[in-house]
Amino acid sequence: MNDASVAPTAQLDARPAFAVVAIGASAGGLEALHELLRSARRDDPAAYVVIQHLDPTHESVLAELLDRRTELSVQQAWDGLELQRGHVYTIPPGARMLISNGRLRMTSFDQPRGLRRPIDDFFESLAEDCGPAAACVILSGTGADGTLGLRAIKEHGGICVVQEPSTARYDGMPLSAEATGLVDFVLPPDRIVPTILQFFESSDTELAEEVVTADARRICQHLLERTGHDFCGYKMSTLIRRIRRRLQVLNIASTRDYLAHLMGNDAECDALLNEFLINVTRFFRDAEMFETLRVKAIRPLVAAAGEEDIRVWVPGCSSGEEAYSIAMLVDAEMRAAGKRPRFVVLASDIDRKMIEIARGGTYPSSALADIPEPLRRDYTIHRGAQMQVVSQLRDRVRFSMHSLVRDPPFNKVDLISCRNLLIYLDEDLQSRILPLFHYALRPEGYLFLGPSEGVRREAGRFEELDRSARLFRRDASPARLPLDLPLARRAPEGETGAGAGRQPSSSEGRDAAATARKRLMDRYAPATLQVSAAGEVLWTAGRLGRYLSVDPAARKPQLISSIMHPGLRDAVVSALSEVTASNRPVVMRDLQARSEMGSQPVTLFVEPLPDRSLLMVFQDNGSMIRDLDEFGGFEDLRTSETRTERLEEELRLTQAELRGTVEALETANEELKSSNEEMMSMNEELQSTNEELSTVNDELKSKVDDLTAANSDLQNFFSATKIPLLVVDRDIRVRNFTAASAQIFPLRRSDQGRPLADVSNVFASNLLEQMAQEVVATGEAQGTELVEPSGGRVWRVDAKPYRSKDGYTEGAMLVFEDVTALRDLREAVQRQDERLKSVRKLARIAVWQYDAAAGKLTIDDSSDLLGIGETAALPLPAFAALIAPADREALIADLTHCAEGGSMRRIISPSGEGRSDIRLAAAGESVGSGDATQVLGVLLDVTAVESAARLREAVISEMDHRVKNLFTQISAMLRMASRHAESPETLAEEVSGRINALAQSHSLTTRRGAMSETRLDQLVGTTLEPYRGAKVSIEGPEVSVRAAKVVPLSLIFHELATNAFKYGVLGALPGRLRVEWELTEDHVELRWIEDYTSPQQISESDPGFGSTLLEGAAAQLDAELSVEQLPDRRITRFCF
């Protein structure tokens, strides 16, 4: 029956948030993957993992190819990658990929190429990790990889889907998976994803537990009536879980609806039976436990073996892998001990399909990985994508249909291996099975159970040899066959009332009649056999256990002579020969049927039938013998001892000949094994290589298609683009070019491969060739601008490396762009910029921009207002350091205010030596908003403006002062002239002359731009002309004064003369005035000396308006002015 373990309840309940769909594919799988993933969507509650056979020596482009065909995100997996819904993950080449806690893990293969099974490995790890949230899909491919892993997915409650073989390019893998009978859906690729998603969506349906349990009992009863298999003693939770899976597969909402569907669909009965009988097994499952079995059970059995065969019983053998595993161990131990192999393995199951598979002994070649290397070499033969157990071992293993809970057990067994079967049965049924095992085992026999099983209530009859391996030994107590075997069918609980008393239909009546007849024949009819003339068993009825062996189906065809109990065998053979020869019925009386339960007297009736077969009836001695005699025609026949001896002698001779033949065959077989092993290894490697090459071929074909499309796009681009483009190879030969490149080169398609040096260009220059060579040599891009000598057009030339997929430089690309208009625009902008710079420099203006978010201020200081002299981007603190300390805080506050949307106006001074007298007007205004807020502003040199304003005020004051002085002078001249004038006419003439001289001096002082230069002595003389009566001397070399300096010098001289008239030698004090100057290099040093006739008292006085006027005028001349007051003279010096 089953060889599977039940998934833990916690794992079944704790489902992941999304399903994990594992997709196994090999040769031809790429096309199927494209179709399958085309219908997947990003919001699907599933992650997809693709496991494909890949060549470990080549880089895979599978993820790249799939990414172009689906809207899901596709990537090649790496170790530790966590799965996410809506993503596709592909296996990397040469890696054994597993899954643990929702993360992909990469390990190395333990098996050589040819025995690796990456799909099986991932399916098995996925089943353990995700349980019922797992789905496996098997697509096109050769071989059988995925078939074993599919069993694990099914065992843990997942869904199994196979590509419709007719749609697969290679149907080996789909057919192998479908042959297991465990596949839920066989679909074309484009329908797989919607079906899987619908399956998982329907799993969320909540059903009442009581209703489900009641319906499950009715379903089991119906299954019993239809198939003859009774599951009433199985764990109800397991059955309900399997029924729920069928509901999901069929998308049926309730168990009541499913029961109605089941009753009208015989195919669904078979599907449900197959669901209950999950045949999950493998060779040497739990290898450590098998090694313990070998050492602690099989080896002692072999050591103690005598003339009798070692008998092993494997109930629930499924497809036979476990039975063959034990047979390999027993045979290997007997050969190692130097004994001739004498053993038989009795393997039974209730699944007829699995029994047929087991008898064939043929399995997917991927199963070889589970068999240890020495046993693999001796006991298996490789046949393409399949492997087969050698015939010598198959002959030792006898498979039969047998129900552990309904049929009598085998007896005199040395070892029973019943692994992972009891876990499906309830406590009551388990308590009745274990006594059967005790009866079937010989004293000191061994019982081998699954990891989650034990002997429980029968612990007193079985000694525990190894707890971890679940290996037990039977005690020596007498064996008794339990009389309460569950042979009769049990009606389901609660089936009363109307359901029990309803009138059956005609078909149900026929079924009931057939059931009654079968029950009558099985229980109340005499033990009966129908055999052919050759002794082959054709039909049986009644209870035959007292007359023949319990395992009549050990091997077909079944011979009556090989299954009869001692005491009857010779009689049956004699009767068979007699009736066949005479065609008359015979009776043999007083025979003794000897069995484990003792000796039983019996009479044998043998009668020929019209079809030349024979009917044999065994009857205990009693009244029925007389009844049969009444029919008459039976001839008494007694066994001939002479015939028996003759037959035994013939048998001994035949055995001797057979032994010699077997020895010769074994010798030849050993030689064939060696050759077969080499061929098998070569074939495995070739098959693996062929699959990998097929996958690579599919990838390359898809890549070629993509490259063809890309090349078509590229050719259309080359034809349609207006950009001149030339591609050269490493030897600077023309590789490709666009049609627009004809503007530069006179190229034709036949010029491909031509050296670039041989192709002329409109620039009449070899610079293009040199640029290409430089790019090929260094791998670095080059760029320049070239001008056509004839047309004057300007081209931008960019030479860039042409790289291969691996990043190597395979040539160069020359890209041309007509930038004539850009050149003209650039030159116009440059001229405009130069004009603006000149304007800013002449006007002494600096433009700035402040980025409040970055805290940086960019300023164009080409006017050199702050001492930078160029455009610079400065942090705000660095810019603030260029401003005088007294103005810094206020300026920073203004900038902050502007950044918040305001504006600013402020007069500041720069810091630095020699710049403290400069005055700058700073103005700014905010532009933009949010993080893009900027402050734009200007700095304007207002030093001259402010100086002119001060000078204007000074001039006004001076004019007022001069007018007053003029009147004073005129008044003084009138007084002086009146003292000496002889007549009014003389007075008027003298005063008029002086007034005219004063007017001339004033006119010279205020004249602007009348002449370009004025002599210094003329300027001094004009200023002192009104004071002709005073003692004045003027001495110095000839010096010309520029017009710009005339006014300031006139003001200085006029102020000194006025002061000397008011307080000095030109008026108030007697003395002499000397004006002297010297020319030294680029400067004129002038001395204004007032010599006193008598010493004067020196007194300190505050500077008045005249002193201010002198300082302002000197500043305009960049002159240094100093005054030295001595008792006998006053000296005023200044250098300009």
Summary of the structure (lengths in Angstrom):
residues: 1136
radius of gyration: 59.9
end to end distance: 124.9
largest distance: 211.7
contacts: 3553
relative contact order: 0.04
helix: 45%
strand: 24%
